[in-house]
Amino acid sequence: MTQTFDNLYERATQNQNFNNLTDIITSTNNILLAYRELKTKLGSKLPGCDGMTIKDLEGLSNDEFLYEVRKRFNHYRPRKVKRKVKHKPNGDKRPIGIPSIWDRIVQQCILQILEPICEAKFYSRSYGFRPNRSTEHALAEAISKINQNNMYYAVKIDIKDFFDNINHSKLIKQLWSLGIRDKKLLAILKEMLKAPIQLENGKTTKSVSGTPQGGILSPLLANVCLNEFDWWVATQWEIFKPKQWNPKIIENGPSTHAKVRYAITQQGAKLKPMFLVRYADDFVIFTNNKENAYKILTACQDWIQTRLSLETSPEKSKIVNLKKNSIEFLSFTIKAIKKGKSKKRGQSGNKYVAETHVSPKAIAQIKTSLHKQIKRIQKSPNSQKCIQEIGKYNSMVIAIHNYYKIATQVNADLNALAMDIERRQYNRFPKAPPNAEKTNGFTKHGNYGGNDRGYNPYLQSKMIRYLMKYPILPIGYVQTRNPMRKNKAINKYTAQGRKLIHKSLPDITESELRYLRENPIINERATIEYNDNRISKYVAQKGKCAVTGVKLDVTNMHCHHKNPWILTKDDSYDNLTLILPEVHKLIHATNKNTINKYMAMLQLTTSQVTKVNKLRKLVGNDKI
């Protein structure tokens, strides 16, 4: 499908229209890809109103699965969307919609085709729910407006219940304007948007506006809705091209559009410098003075209401002088502080740079979540469960650090929290006896012998603690780094852009390690040593099958004892290997038909067969 996606992206950049997208959406390769993509998402395991999950589809043959999907496209009638209310730490409620599993398959099929078209049309300053873009890129962009463009006024606009109030008719028109002219597809999207909603009390209500949060297509459609606003803001300054100007006003350097804009502004033009940075419905517009900020706020509120039929919140929409106050953006606070003198020609006075903190709301949320996990560790019924809960706690700490370490003051923010967290641990965990060399109690002394690479940076910290001889990572041990802006050359839908993506991708992601930490094998045979060495092996094998070299799925891989556990009770690192489930079955198979079945399925090379035979010999089976 890569070539198909590239072609769609290329055609979209040329402003071509698309009239036959349904044929591509219902193609065999696209449908099977949708299944594989959905299978890897955690949401696929959540049941909708029909009670089905991705597991219920595993028994279908390819032909049966393809028939069921295509049948729904021919006569699409969405099933009820199951609504759940998620309670946020600040007390607010966020409704989450869970479509049926078949509707999620349909949405994934559509998403894969619409995304490359929309990506070619989206503005570069939006970062939410887009491939190869992140909160780090958005924060870096916001900081650059302060540090490089000297924009010290921020306009923050809040749209009331954005996802629930998107106008369906307007959204369909926006898709049409992007070149999506397949009337059958647009009719399906209309039906999808109008899907009935089953409330938590069992009652059913109609959907007249909005896209349910939790739906696979909702993030893309939300970006389509606000893309028009992105481009309107850009035309007011960033991409505005003056038709008339006096060349003499540019004294130094080439007369770029940016220099011309600033120059004619100084001559009395009504242009207002303004830079938008958006992540989903959370966005900030930066400008240079208070007067412009008020004009921008009024104009944006009016435009959003008039053109998008969306209502803004007067209480939450505001103007902030960043030299005096901070603004919250993506769970960070941003403020301009004095640092040295300005070195730019023609400018004098103090230089201001961006200072970022973890927001107070985020600190409160982190504190609450860690307190709850500490309580779970304390109430663990046995050592195995205790180790599992410690692993979850450590994953939470690593995730917090990975997200917030791009804040300039993250060390000070989390260190202020660290004392409370350690006090909570000391009060709730069993204490180690004084001067005890070997103890399962809470202690400063320990020696972690595992190879979990996520733990390695913390082992040198004096703040690290041990329980059950297992490390508890310190929340206060974190170092800041500068957020990086997005590399414009990285693109999922061009050959050159993909090379850069693959070059930067690690063999093993933090999310994979997090899953292994939080989901150890728990049975009468599994030991702490086994689960720790299981993680170490995954790192050593770079997440690939030891026999085939195929990338392993952390949710469905097998950890094989080379010398049978039943004989050796050996969970050591050298006695373990990670393999595909089919390879594992082949190693232990003795029935000829079973062997032939998996040999035909795996299509092993000569060298791979040799590896299998070595493992079969160790378990006492004959060569294949």
C-alpha positions as CSV (number, residue, x, y, z in Angstrom):
1,M,0.0,0.0,0.0
2,T,3.0,2.3,0.4
3,Q,3.0,3.2,-3.3
4,T,-0.8,3.9,-3.2
5,F,-0.4,6.2,-0.2
6,D,2.5,8.1,-1.8
7,N,0.5,8.5,-5.0
8,L,-2.5,10.0,-3.0
9,Y,-0.2,12.4,-1.2
10,E,1.5,13.5,-4.5
11,R,-1.8,14.0,-6.2
12,A,-3.1,16.1,-3.2
13,T,-0.1,18.3,-3.4
14,Q,-1.0,19.0,-7.0
15,N,-4.6,20.0,-5.9
16,Q,-6.2,17.1,-7.7
17,N,-9.6,15.9,-6.8
18,F,-10.5,12.3,-5.7
19,N,-13.7,10.8,-7.0
20,N,-13.1,7.0,-6.6
21,L,-11.7,6.6,-3.1
22,T,-14.1,3.9,-2.0
23,D,-12.6,1.4,-4.5
24,I,-9.1,2.0,-2.9
25,I,-10.6,1.9,0.7
26,T,-12.3,-1.5,0.0
27,S,-9.2,-3.0,-1.7
28,T,-7.9,-6.3,-0.1
29,N,-4.6,-4.9,0.9
30,N,-6.1,-1.8,2.6
31,I,-8.6,-3.9,4.6
32,L,-6.0,-6.4,5.8
33,L,-3.7,-3.5,6.7
34,A,-6.5,-1.9,8.7
35,Y,-6.9,-5.2,10.7
36,R,-3.2,-5.3,11.5
37,E,-3.1,-1.6,12.5
38,L,-6.2,-1.9,14.7
39,K,-4.9,-5.1,16.3
40,T,-1.9,-3.2,17.7
41,K,-4.0,-0.5,19.4
42,L,-5.1,-0.9,23.0
43,G,-8.5,0.4,22.1
44,S,-9.2,-2.7,20.0
45,K,-9.6,-4.7,23.2
46,L,-12.4,-2.4,24.5
47,P,-15.9,-3.8,23.8
48,G,-18.5,-1.6,22.2
49,C,-22.3,-1.9,22.5
50,D,-22.2,-5.2,20.8
51,G,-19.7,-6.6,23.3
52,M,-17.2,-7.6,20.6
53,T,-13.4,-6.9,20.5
54,I,-10.7,-7.6,18.0
55,K,-10.3,-11.1,19.5
56,D,-13.7,-12.1,18.2
57,L,-12.5,-11.5,14.6
58,E,-9.4,-13.7,14.9
59,G,-11.2,-16.9,13.9
60,L,-12.5,-15.6,10.6
61,S,-10.8,-16.5,7.3
62,N,-9.4,-13.8,5.1
63,D,-12.3,-14.2,2.6
64,E,-14.9,-14.1,5.4
65,F,-13.3,-11.0,6.9
66,L,-13.1,-9.2,3.6
67,Y,-16.7,-10.0,2.8
68,E,-18.0,-8.6,6.1
69,V,-16.1,-5.4,5.7
70,R,-17.1,-4.8,2.1
71,K,-20.7,-5.6,3.0
72,R,-20.7,-2.7,5.4
73,F,-19.4,-0.3,2.9
74,N,-22.1,-1.3,0.4
75,H,-24.9,-0.7,2.9
76,Y,-23.4,1.3,5.7
77,R,-25.4,1.6,8.9
78,P,-23.3,2.4,12.0
79,R,-24.1,0.7,15.2
80,K,-24.5,2.5,18.5
81,V,-21.5,4.2,20.0
82,K,-20.9,3.3,23.6
83,R,-20.4,6.4,25.7
84,K,-18.2,6.5,28.8
85,V,-17.4,9.5,30.9
86,K,-13.8,9.9,31.9
87,H,-13.2,12.0,35.0
88,K,-10.2,14.4,34.7
89,P,-8.0,15.3,37.7
90,N,-9.3,18.9,37.7
91,G,-12.9,17.6,38.2
92,D,-14.0,18.1,34.6
93,K,-15.7,15.3,32.7
94,R,-14.8,14.1,29.2
95,P,-17.2,11.9,27.3
96,I,-15.4,9.0,25.4
97,G,-17.2,7.2,22.5
98,I,-16.4,3.5,21.8
99,P,-17.7,2.4,18.4
100,S,-18.4,-1.3,17.7
101,I,-15.4,-3.3,16.5
102,W,-16.7,-3.5,12.9
103,D,-17.2,0.3,12.8
104,R,-13.7,0.7,14.0
105,I,-12.4,-1.5,11.2
106,V,-14.4,0.6,8.7
107,Q,-13.0,3.8,10.2
108,Q,-9.4,2.5,10.1
109,C,-9.9,1.6,6.4
110,I,-11.1,5.2,5.7
111,L,-8.4,6.8,7.8
112,Q,-5.5,5.1,5.9
113,I,-6.7,6.6,2.7
114,L,-7.8,10.0,3.9
115,E,-4.7,10.7,5.9
116,P,-2.1,11.1,3.1
117,I,-4.6,13.4,1.2
118,C,-5.2,15.6,4.3
119,E,-1.5,15.7,5.3
120,A,-0.7,17.3,2.0
121,K,-3.3,20.0,2.7
122,F,-2.7,20.6,6.5
123,Y,-0.8,23.7,7.7
124,S,2.7,23.2,9.1
125,R,1.9,24.8,12.5
126,S,-0.5,22.2,13.6
127,Y,1.0,19.3,15.5
128,G,-1.8,17.3,17.2
129,F,-2.8,13.8,16.0
130,R,-0.6,13.9,12.9
131,P,2.2,11.4,11.9
132,N,5.7,12.2,13.0
133,R,4.6,15.2,15.0
134,S,4.4,15.5,18.8
135,T,3.9,17.8,21.7
136,E,7.7,18.4,21.8
137,H,7.5,19.9,18.3
138,A,4.6,22.1,19.3
139,L,6.4,23.3,22.5
140,A,9.6,24.0,20.6
141,E,7.7,26.0,18.0
142,A,6.1,28.1,20.8
143,I,9.4,28.7,22.5
144,S,11.0,29.8,19.2
145,K,8.4,32.6,18.9
146,I,9.6,34.1,22.2
147,N,13.3,33.4,21.7
148,Q,13.7,34.2,18.0
149,N,10.7,36.4,17.0
150,N,10.4,38.4,20.2
151,M,6.7,37.7,20.5
152,Y,5.9,38.5,24.1
153,Y,2.1,38.5,24.0
154,A,0.1,35.3,23.8
155,V,-3.6,35.0,22.8
156,K,-5.1,31.8,24.2
157,I,-8.5,30.9,22.8
158,D,-10.6,28.0,24.2
159,I,-13.4,26.4,22.1
160,K,-16.3,25.1,24.2
161,D,-16.5,21.3,24.0
162,F,-14.8,21.3,20.6
163,F,-15.1,17.6,19.7
164,D,-18.8,17.5,20.7
165,N,-19.8,20.6,18.8
166,I,-18.2,20.2,15.3
167,N,-20.8,21.1,12.7
168,H,-21.4,18.1,10.5
169,S,-22.5,20.0,7.4
170,K,-19.5,22.3,7.6
171,L,-17.2,19.4,8.0
172,I,-18.4,17.6,4.9
173,K,-18.0,20.9,2.9
174,Q,-14.4,21.2,4.2
175,L,-13.6,17.6,3.1
176,W,-15.0,18.5,-0.3
177,S,-12.8,21.6,-0.5
178,L,-9.8,19.4,0.3
179,G,-10.5,17.5,-2.9
180,I,-12.4,14.5,-1.4
181,R,-15.2,14.3,-4.0
182,D,-16.2,10.7,-3.6
183,K,-20.0,11.1,-2.9
184,K,-20.4,7.5,-1.6
185,L,-17.5,8.0,0.9
186,L,-19.0,11.4,2.0
187,A,-22.4,9.7,2.5
188,I,-20.7,7.0,4.7
189,L,-19.0,9.7,6.7
190,K,-22.3,11.5,7.2
191,E,-23.9,8.3,8.5
192,M,-20.9,7.7,10.8
193,L,-21.1,11.2,12.3
194,K,-24.8,10.7,13.0
195,A,-24.3,7.3,14.7
196,P,-26.7,6.9,17.7
197,I,-25.0,7.1,21.2
198,Q,-25.8,4.8,24.0
199,L,-25.4,6.6,27.4
200,E,-24.1,4.9,30.6
201,N,-27.7,4.7,31.9
202,G,-28.6,2.6,28.9
203,K,-30.6,5.3,27.1
204,T,-29.9,6.1,23.4
205,T,-29.6,9.6,22.0
206,K,-29.1,11.0,18.5
207,S,-25.9,12.7,17.5
208,V,-26.6,16.0,15.8
209,S,-23.0,17.5,16.0
210,G,-19.5,16.6,17.0
211,T,-17.2,13.6,16.5
212,P,-17.0,11.2,19.5
213,Q,-13.6,11.2,21.3
214,G,-12.4,7.7,21.0
215,G,-13.4,7.2,17.4
216,I,-10.5,6.4,15.1
217,L,-11.4,9.0,12.6
218,S,-12.2,11.8,15.1
219,P,-8.7,13.3,15.4
220,L,-8.3,13.5,11.7
221,L,-11.8,15.1,11.2
222,A,-11.0,17.6,14.1
223,N,-7.9,18.7,12.2
224,V,-9.9,19.0,9.0
225,C,-12.3,21.3,10.9
226,L,-9.6,23.6,12.2
227,N,-7.3,23.5,9.2
228,E,-9.3,26.3,7.6
229,F,-8.6,28.4,10.7
230,D,-4.9,27.6,10.6
231,W,-4.6,28.9,7.0
232,W,-6.7,32.0,7.8
233,V,-4.3,33.0,10.6
234,A,-1.3,32.3,8.4
235,T,-2.7,34.6,5.6
236,Q,-2.9,37.5,8.1
237,W,0.9,37.6,8.5
238,E,3.1,34.5,7.9
239,I,2.2,33.8,4.2
240,F,1.0,37.3,3.4
241,K,2.8,38.6,0.3
242,P,2.9,42.4,-0.1
243,K,2.1,43.6,-3.6
244,Q,3.6,47.1,-3.2
245,W,6.6,48.2,-1.1
246,N,9.5,50.5,-1.2
247,P,12.8,48.6,-1.8
248,K,14.7,51.3,0.0
249,I,13.3,50.4,3.4
250,I,15.3,47.1,3.3
251,E,18.8,48.2,4.2
252,N,20.6,44.9,5.0
253,G,20.3,41.5,3.4
254,P,17.9,40.1,0.8
255,S,14.4,41.6,0.8
256,T,12.5,38.5,2.0
257,H,8.7,38.6,2.5
258,A,9.3,38.5,6.3
259,K,11.5,41.6,6.2
260,V,9.1,43.4,3.9
261,R,6.2,42.6,6.2
262,Y,7.9,44.1,9.2
263,A,9.1,47.1,7.2
264,I,5.7,48.1,5.8
265,T,4.2,47.6,9.3
266,Q,6.6,50.2,10.6
267,Q,5.4,52.5,7.8
268,G,1.8,52.4,9.2
269,A,0.3,49.3,7.5
270,K,-2.4,47.5,9.4
271,L,-0.6,44.2,9.4
272,K,-0.3,42.5,12.8
273,P,2.5,40.0,13.4
274,M,0.8,36.8,14.5
275,F,2.1,33.2,14.8
276,L,-0.2,30.3,15.5
277,V,0.9,27.1,17.3
278,R,-1.8,24.5,17.5
279,Y,-2.1,21.0,19.0
280,A,-5.6,19.7,18.3
281,D,-8.0,22.2,19.9
282,D,-5.3,23.6,22.2
283,F,-3.6,26.6,20.5
284,V,-1.8,29.8,21.2
285,I,-1.3,32.8,18.9
286,F,1.8,34.9,19.6
287,T,2.1,38.6,18.8
288,N,4.3,41.6,19.7
289,N,2.1,44.0,21.7
290,K,-1.1,44.4,23.7
291,E,-3.0,46.4,21.1
292,N,-2.5,43.7,18.4
293,A,-3.3,41.0,20.9
294,Y,-6.8,42.4,21.6
295,K,-7.5,42.8,17.9
296,I,-6.4,39.3,17.2
297,L,-8.5,37.9,20.0
298,T,-11.7,39.6,18.8
299,A,-11.1,38.7,15.1
300,C,-10.4,35.0,15.9
301,Q,-13.4,34.6,18.2
302,D,-15.6,36.2,15.5
303,W,-14.1,34.0,12.7
304,I,-14.5,30.8,14.7
305,Q,-18.1,31.6,15.5
306,T,-19.0,32.8,12.0
307,R,-17.1,30.3,9.8
308,L,-17.0,27.2,12.0
309,S,-20.2,27.7,14.0
310,L,-18.2,27.0,17.2
311,E,-18.5,28.9,20.4
312,T,-15.5,30.1,22.3
313,S,-15.3,30.4,26.1
314,P,-14.9,34.1,27.3
315,E,-13.7,32.9,30.7
316,K,-10.9,30.7,29.4
317,S,-9.9,32.8,26.4
318,K,-7.4,35.5,27.4
319,I,-4.4,37.6,26.6
320,V,-1.2,37.2,28.5
321,N,1.8,39.5,28.7
322,L,4.5,36.8,28.9
323,K,7.0,39.1,30.5
324,K,4.7,39.3,33.6
325,N,2.6,36.2,33.6
326,S,2.8,32.6,32.2
327,I,0.5,30.8,29.9
328,E,-0.4,27.1,30.1
329,F,0.1,25.0,26.9
330,L,0.1,21.2,26.7
331,S,0.6,20.8,30.5
332,F,3.5,23.2,30.5
333,T,3.7,26.8,31.6
334,I,5.6,29.3,29.4
335,K,6.9,32.7,30.5
336,A,9.5,35.2,29.1
337,I,12.2,36.0,31.6
338,K,15.1,38.5,31.5
339,K,18.4,37.0,30.4
340,G,21.2,39.2,29.3
341,K,21.1,42.1,26.8
342,S,19.7,42.1,23.3
343,K,22.4,41.7,20.6
344,K,20.2,42.4,17.6
345,R,21.1,45.4,15.5
346,G,18.8,48.4,16.2
347,Q,17.6,46.9,19.5
348,S,18.5,47.8,23.0
349,G,17.5,46.7,26.5
350,N,17.1,43.3,28.1
351,K,16.9,40.1,26.2
352,Y,13.9,37.8,27.1
353,V,14.0,34.0,26.7
354,A,11.3,31.4,27.3
355,E,11.2,29.6,30.7
356,T,9.1,26.5,30.9
357,H,7.7,24.6,33.9
358,V,5.6,21.6,34.5
359,S,2.1,23.1,35.0
360,P,0.6,23.1,38.5
361,K,-2.3,21.0,37.2
362,A,0.1,18.4,35.8
363,I,2.1,18.3,39.1
364,A,-1.2,17.7,41.0
365,Q,-2.1,14.9,38.6
366,I,1.4,13.3,38.8
367,K,1.2,13.4,42.6
368,T,-2.2,11.8,42.7
369,S,-1.3,9.0,40.3
370,L,2.0,8.1,42.0
371,H,0.2,8.1,45.4
372,K,-2.3,5.6,44.1
373,Q,0.4,3.4,42.7
374,I,2.4,3.4,45.9
375,K,-0.8,2.2,47.7
376,R,-1.1,-0.6,45.2
377,I,2.5,-1.7,45.9
378,Q,1.8,-1.6,49.6
379,K,-1.4,-3.8,49.3
380,S,0.3,-6.4,47.0
381,P,-0.7,-9.9,48.3
382,N,2.6,-11.5,47.4
383,S,6.2,-10.8,46.2
384,Q,5.4,-11.4,42.5
385,K,2.5,-9.0,42.5
386,C,4.6,-6.5,44.4
387,I,7.4,-6.6,41.8
388,Q,4.7,-6.2,39.1
389,E,3.3,-3.1,40.7
390,I,6.8,-1.7,41.2
391,G,7.4,-2.2,37.5
392,K,4.2,-0.2,36.8
393,Y,5.4,2.5,39.1
394,N,8.8,2.7,37.4
395,S,7.1,2.9,34.0
396,M,5.0,5.8,35.2
397,V,8.2,7.6,36.4
398,I,10.0,7.0,33.0
399,A,6.9,8.2,31.1
400,I,6.6,11.4,33.2
401,H,10.3,12.1,32.7
402,N,10.2,11.4,28.9
403,Y,7.3,13.9,28.5
404,Y,8.3,16.7,30.8
405,K,12.1,16.7,30.5
406,I,11.8,19.3,27.7
407,A,10.7,21.9,30.3
408,T,13.6,24.1,31.3
409,Q,12.7,23.9,35.0
410,V,11.6,20.3,35.2
411,N,14.3,19.4,37.7
412,A,13.2,22.0,40.2
413,D,9.5,21.1,39.6
414,L,9.8,17.4,40.2
415,N,12.4,17.7,43.0
416,A,9.8,19.7,44.9
417,L,7.5,16.7,44.5
418,A,10.2,14.1,45.2
419,M,10.3,14.7,49.0
420,D,6.5,14.1,49.4
421,I,6.7,10.9,47.3
422,E,9.7,9.4,49.2
423,R,7.9,10.2,52.5
424,R,4.9,8.4,51.3
425,Q,7.0,5.4,50.3
426,Y,8.8,5.4,53.7
427,N,5.5,5.4,55.6
428,R,3.8,2.7,53.6
429,F,6.5,0.2,52.7
430,P,8.1,-2.3,55.2
431,K,11.4,-1.0,56.5
432,A,14.7,-2.9,56.1
433,P,16.4,-3.9,59.3
434,P,19.4,-1.7,60.2
435,N,22.7,-2.7,58.6
436,A,21.0,-5.6,56.9
437,E,22.9,-6.7,53.7
438,K,20.2,-8.9,52.3
439,T,16.7,-7.7,52.8
440,N,13.3,-7.4,51.0
441,G,12.5,-4.2,52.9
442,F,12.6,-0.6,51.8
443,T,16.2,0.5,51.6
444,K,18.7,2.7,50.0
445,H,21.1,-0.1,49.3
446,G,20.7,-2.6,46.5
447,N,22.1,-4.0,43.3
448,Y,20.1,-4.3,40.1
449,G,21.5,-7.0,37.9
450,G,19.0,-6.8,35.0
451,N,19.5,-5.3,31.6
452,D,16.4,-3.1,31.3
453,R,17.9,-0.2,29.5
454,G,15.2,2.2,30.8
455,Y,16.6,1.7,34.4
456,N,20.2,2.2,33.6
457,P,20.3,6.1,33.8
458,Y,18.8,6.0,37.3
459,L,21.1,3.4,38.9
460,Q,23.8,6.1,39.6
461,S,21.3,8.3,41.5
462,K,21.6,8.5,45.3
463,M,17.8,8.9,45.4
464,I,17.1,5.4,44.1
465,R,15.4,3.0,46.6
466,Y,14.9,-0.7,46.6
467,L,12.0,-2.9,47.7
468,M,12.0,-6.7,47.3
469,K,15.5,-6.1,46.0
470,Y,14.0,-4.4,43.0
471,P,14.7,-0.7,42.2
472,I,12.2,2.1,42.7
473,L,13.1,4.9,40.3
474,P,13.3,8.4,41.8
475,I,10.8,11.0,40.4
476,G,13.2,13.8,41.2
477,Y,16.1,12.4,39.2
478,V,15.7,14.1,35.8
479,Q,17.7,16.4,33.6
480,T,16.2,18.8,31.1
481,R,17.0,18.9,27.4
482,N,16.0,21.4,24.7
483,P,12.8,20.5,22.8
484,M,13.6,19.9,19.1
485,R,11.5,21.4,16.3
486,K,10.2,19.1,13.6
487,N,12.5,18.2,10.7
488,K,10.5,19.4,7.7
489,A,12.1,16.7,5.5
490,I,10.6,13.9,7.6
491,N,7.4,12.7,5.8
492,K,5.6,9.4,6.0
493,Y,4.4,9.7,2.5
494,T,7.6,10.3,0.5
495,A,10.5,7.9,-0.1
496,Q,13.1,10.4,1.1
497,G,11.0,11.3,4.2
498,R,10.6,7.6,5.2
499,K,14.4,7.1,5.1
500,L,14.8,9.8,7.7
501,I,12.0,8.2,9.8
502,H,13.6,4.7,9.7
503,K,17.0,6.2,10.4
504,S,15.8,7.8,13.6
505,L,13.6,4.9,14.9
506,P,15.2,2.9,17.7
507,D,15.1,-0.9,17.5
508,I,13.1,-1.0,20.7
509,T,10.6,1.7,21.8
510,E,10.0,2.8,25.4
511,S,6.3,1.8,25.0
512,E,7.4,-1.8,24.3
513,L,9.6,-1.9,27.4
514,R,6.8,-0.3,29.4
515,Y,4.4,-3.0,28.3
516,L,6.8,-5.8,29.3
517,R,7.4,-4.1,32.7
518,E,3.6,-3.7,33.4
519,N,2.6,-7.1,32.1
520,P,4.9,-9.8,33.5
521,I,4.1,-13.5,33.2
522,I,2.2,-14.5,36.4
523,N,1.8,-18.2,37.0
524,E,3.1,-20.9,39.4
525,R,6.3,-21.2,37.3
526,A,7.1,-17.6,36.5
527,T,9.8,-16.1,38.8
528,I,11.1,-12.6,39.3
529,E,14.3,-13.8,37.5
530,Y,12.3,-15.1,34.6
531,N,10.4,-11.8,34.0
532,D,13.5,-9.7,34.4
533,N,15.5,-11.8,32.0
534,R,12.6,-11.8,29.6
535,I,13.0,-8.0,29.3
536,S,16.8,-8.4,29.0
537,K,16.4,-10.9,26.2
538,Y,14.0,-8.6,24.4
539,V,16.6,-5.8,24.5
540,A,19.4,-8.1,23.4
541,Q,17.5,-9.6,20.5
542,K,16.4,-6.0,19.5
543,G,12.8,-7.1,19.7
544,K,13.2,-9.8,17.0
545,C,12.5,-13.5,16.8
546,A,15.7,-15.5,17.6
547,V,14.9,-17.9,14.7
548,T,13.2,-15.9,11.9
549,G,14.5,-12.4,12.7
550,V,10.9,-11.1,12.4
551,K,9.9,-8.2,14.6
552,L,8.1,-9.6,17.7
553,D,4.7,-8.4,19.0
554,V,5.2,-7.8,22.7
555,T,1.5,-8.8,23.3
556,N,1.9,-12.2,21.5
557,M,5.4,-13.5,21.7
558,H,6.7,-16.7,23.5
559,C,9.7,-17.0,25.9
560,H,11.2,-20.4,25.3
561,H,13.3,-22.4,27.8
562,K,16.1,-24.0,25.8
563,N,16.7,-26.7,28.3
564,P,13.2,-27.6,29.5
565,W,12.1,-25.9,32.7
566,I,10.4,-29.0,34.0
567,L,13.8,-30.7,34.2
568,T,16.2,-27.8,35.1
569,K,14.0,-25.1,36.8
570,D,16.5,-22.8,35.0
571,D,15.2,-19.2,34.4
572,S,18.7,-17.8,33.7
573,Y,19.3,-15.4,30.9
574,D,21.3,-17.9,28.8
575,N,18.5,-20.5,29.0
576,L,15.8,-18.2,27.6
577,T,15.1,-17.1,24.0
578,L,12.2,-15.1,22.5
579,I,10.4,-16.5,19.4
580,L,7.2,-16.3,17.5
581,P,4.3,-18.5,18.8
582,E,4.4,-20.5,15.5
583,V,8.1,-21.2,15.9
584,H,7.5,-22.3,19.5
585,K,4.9,-24.8,18.4
586,L,7.2,-26.1,15.7
587,I,10.0,-26.7,18.3
588,H,7.8,-28.9,20.5
589,A,5.8,-30.5,17.7
590,T,6.1,-34.3,17.2
591,N,3.2,-35.0,14.9
592,K,4.3,-35.0,11.3
593,N,1.2,-33.2,10.0
594,T,1.7,-30.4,12.6
595,I,5.3,-30.1,11.6
596,N,4.4,-29.8,8.0
597,K,1.7,-27.2,8.8
598,Y,4.0,-24.9,10.6
599,M,6.9,-25.4,8.1
600,A,4.5,-24.4,5.3
601,M,3.3,-21.4,7.3
602,L,6.8,-20.1,8.3
603,Q,8.6,-20.7,5.0
604,L,12.0,-21.1,6.9
605,T,15.3,-20.8,5.2
606,T,18.0,-23.5,5.5
607,S,19.8,-21.5,8.3
608,Q,16.5,-20.9,10.1
609,V,15.7,-24.7,10.0
610,T,19.2,-25.3,11.5
611,K,18.3,-23.0,14.4
612,V,15.0,-24.8,14.9
613,N,16.7,-28.2,14.9
614,K,19.2,-27.1,17.6
615,L,16.3,-26.0,19.8
616,R,14.4,-29.2,19.1
617,K,17.4,-31.3,20.1
618,L,17.6,-29.6,23.5
619,V,14.0,-30.4,24.2
620,G,14.5,-34.1,23.1
621,N,12.9,-34.0,19.7
622,D,14.2,-35.3,16.3
623,K,15.4,-33.0,13.5
624,I,13.0,-31.8,10.9
